């Protein structure tokens, strides 16, 4: 999920901000950075939120 989300978000952000000039290289770099941030967050954040919800007794 993190793979496709970072892929789509970086594609849209780069195309809006840069246009088509040197698009593939800028997009690949942007995607790599986005994926490196999205993957750990998609693993760690749900576990943290489950702990918070269980302490608050929300299910």
MARBA-3410 file (N, C-alpha, C, O; in Angstrom, 1 decimal):
59
0.8,-1.2,0.0,0.0,0.0,0.0,0.9,1.3,0.0,0.6,2.2,-0.7 ~ 1.9,1.3,0.8,2.8,2.4,0.9,3.5,2.6,-0.5,3.8,3.7,-0.9 ~ 3.8,1.5,-1.2,4.4,1.6,-2.5,3.5,2.4,-3.5,4.0,3.3,-4.1 ~ 2.3,2.0,-3.6,1.4,2.6,-4.6,1.0,4.0,-4.1,0.8,4.9,-5.0 ~ 0.8,4.3,-2.8,0.5,5.6,-2.4,1.6,6.6,-2.7,1.4,7.7,-3.2
2.8,6.2,-2.3,4.0,7.1,-2.6,4.2,7.3,-4.1,4.6,8.3,-4.6 ~ 3.9,6.2,-4.9,4.1,6.3,-6.3,3.1,7.3,-6.9,3.5,8.2,-7.7 ~ 1.8,7.2,-6.6,0.8,8.1,-7.1,1.0,9.5,-6.6,0.8,10.5,-7.4 ~ 1.3,9.7,-5.3,1.4,11.1,-4.8,2.6,11.8,-5.4,2.5,12.9,-5.8 ~ 3.8,11.1,-5.6,4.9,11.7,-6.2,4.7,12.0,-7.6,5.2,13.0,-8.1
4.0,11.2,-8.3,3.7,11.4,-9.7,2.9,12.7,-9.9,3.2,13.5,-10.8 ~ 1.9,12.9,-9.1,1.0,14.1,-9.2,1.8,15.3,-8.8,1.7,16.3,-9.4 ~ 2.5,15.2,-7.6,3.2,16.4,-7.1,4.3,16.9,-8.1,4.4,18.1,-8.3 ~ 5.0,16.0,-8.7,6.1,16.4,-9.6,5.5,16.9,-10.9,6.0,17.9,-11.5 ~ 4.5,16.3,-11.4,3.9,16.8,-12.7,3.3,18.1,-12.5,3.3,18.9,-13.4
2.7,18.4,-11.4,2.1,19.8,-11.1,3.2,20.8,-10.9,3.1,21.9,-11.5 ~ 4.3,20.5,-10.2,5.3,21.4,-9.9,6.4,21.6,-10.9,6.9,22.7,-11.1 ~ 6.7,20.6,-11.7,7.8,20.6,-12.6,7.3,20.7,-14.1,7.9,21.3,-14.9 ~ 6.3,19.9,-14.4,5.8,19.8,-15.7,6.5,18.6,-16.4,6.7,17.6,-15.7 ~ 6.8,18.6,-17.6,7.4,17.5,-18.3,8.9,17.6,-18.5,9.6,16.7,-19.0
9.6,18.7,-18.1,11.0,18.9,-18.3,11.7,18.0,-17.3,11.6,18.1,-16.1 ~ 12.5,17.1,-17.8,13.3,16.1,-17.0,12.4,15.3,-16.0,12.8,15.0,-14.9 ~ 11.2,15.1,-16.4,10.2,14.5,-15.5,10.6,13.1,-15.0,10.5,12.9,-13.8 ~ 11.0,12.2,-15.8,11.3,10.8,-15.2,12.3,10.8,-14.1,12.1,10.1,-13.1 ~ 13.4,11.5,-14.2,14.4,11.5,-13.2,14.0,12.2,-11.9,14.2,11.7,-10.8
13.3,13.3,-12.1,12.9,14.0,-10.9,11.8,13.2,-10.2,11.7,13.2,-9.0 ~ 10.9,12.6,-11.0,9.8,11.8,-10.4,10.4,10.6,-9.7,9.9,10.3,-8.6 ~ 11.4,9.9,-10.2,11.9,8.7,-9.6,12.6,9.1,-8.2,12.5,8.4,-7.3 ~ 13.3,10.2,-8.2,13.9,10.7,-7.0,12.9,11.0,-6.0,13.0,10.7,-4.8 ~ 11.8,11.7,-6.4,10.8,12.1,-5.5,10.0,10.9,-5.0,9.7,10.8,-3.8
9.8,9.9,-5.8,9.2,8.7,-5.4,10.0,7.9,-4.3,9.5,7.4,-3.4 ~ 11.3,7.9,-4.6,12.2,7.1,-3.7,12.2,7.8,-2.3,12.1,7.1,-1.3 ~ 12.2,9.1,-2.2,12.1,9.8,-0.9,10.8,9.5,-0.3,10.7,9.3,0.9 ~ 9.7,9.7,-1.0,8.4,9.4,-0.5,8.2,8.0,0.0,7.5,7.8,1.0 ~ 8.7,7.0,-0.7,8.6,5.7,-0.3,9.4,5.4,1.0,8.9,4.7,1.9
10.6,6.0,1.1,11.4,5.8,2.3,10.7,6.4,3.5,10.9,5.9,4.7 ~ 9.8,7.3,3.3,9.1,7.9,4.5,7.8,7.1,4.7,7.4,6.9,5.8 ~ 7.1,6.8,3.6,5.8,6.1,3.7,5.9,4.7,4.3,5.0,4.3,5.0 ~ 6.9,3.9,3.9,7.0,2.6,4.4,7.1,2.4,5.9,6.3,1.7,6.5 ~ 8.0,3.1,6.5,8.1,3.0,8.0,6.8,3.5,8.7,6.4,3.0,9.7
6.3,4.6,8.1,5.1,5.2,8.7,3.9,4.2,8.6,3.1,4.1,9.6 ~ 3.8,3.5,7.5,2.7,2.6,7.3,2.8,1.4,8.2,1.8,0.6,8.4 ~ 4.0,1.1,8.7,4.2,0.0,9.6,4.1,0.4,11.1,3.4,-0.3,11.8 ~ 4.7,1.5,11.4,4.7,2.0,12.8,3.4,2.6,13.3,3.0,2.4,14.4 ~ 2.9,3.5,12.4,1.7,4.3,12.8,0.5,3.5,13.2,-0.1,3.8,14.2
0.1,2.4,12.5,-1.0,1.6,12.9,-0.8,1.0,14.2,-1.8,0.9,15.0 ~ 0.4,0.5,14.5,0.6,-0.1,15.8,0.5,0.9,17.0,-0.1,0.6,18.0 ~ 1.0,2.1,16.7,0.9,3.1,17.7,-0.5,3.6,18.0,-1.0,3.7,19.1 ~ -1.3,3.7,16.9,-2.7,4.1,17.0,-3.5,3.0,17.7,-4.5,3.4,18.4 ~ -3.2,1.8,17.4,-4.0,0.7,18.1,-3.7,0.7,19.6,-4.6,0.5,20.4
-2.5,1.0,20.0,-2.2,1.2,21.5,-2.9,2.3,22.1,-3.5,2.2,23.2 ~ -3.0,3.4,21.4,-3.7,4.6,21.9,-5.2,4.3,22.0,-5.8,4.7,23.0 ~ -5.7,3.7,21.0,-7.1,3.3,21.0,-7.5,2.3,22.1,-8.5,2.5,22.7 ~ -6.6,1.4,22.3,-6.9,0.4,23.4,-6.8,1.0,24.8,-7.5,0.6,25.7 ~ -5.9,2.0,24.9,-5.8,2.7,26.2,-7.0,3.6,26.5,-7.5,3.8,27.6
-7.6,4.1,25.4,-8.7,5.0,25.5,-10.0,4.1,25.5,-11.1,4.7,25.6 ~ -9.9,2.8,25.3,-11.0,1.9,25.3,-11.9,2.2,24.1,-13.1,2.0,24.2 ~ -11.3,2.5,22.9,-12.1,2.8,21.7,-11.8,1.6,20.8,-10.7,1.3,20.5 ~ -12.8,1.0,20.3,-12.7,-0.1,19.3,-13.7,0.0,18.2,-13.7,-0.8,17.3
END
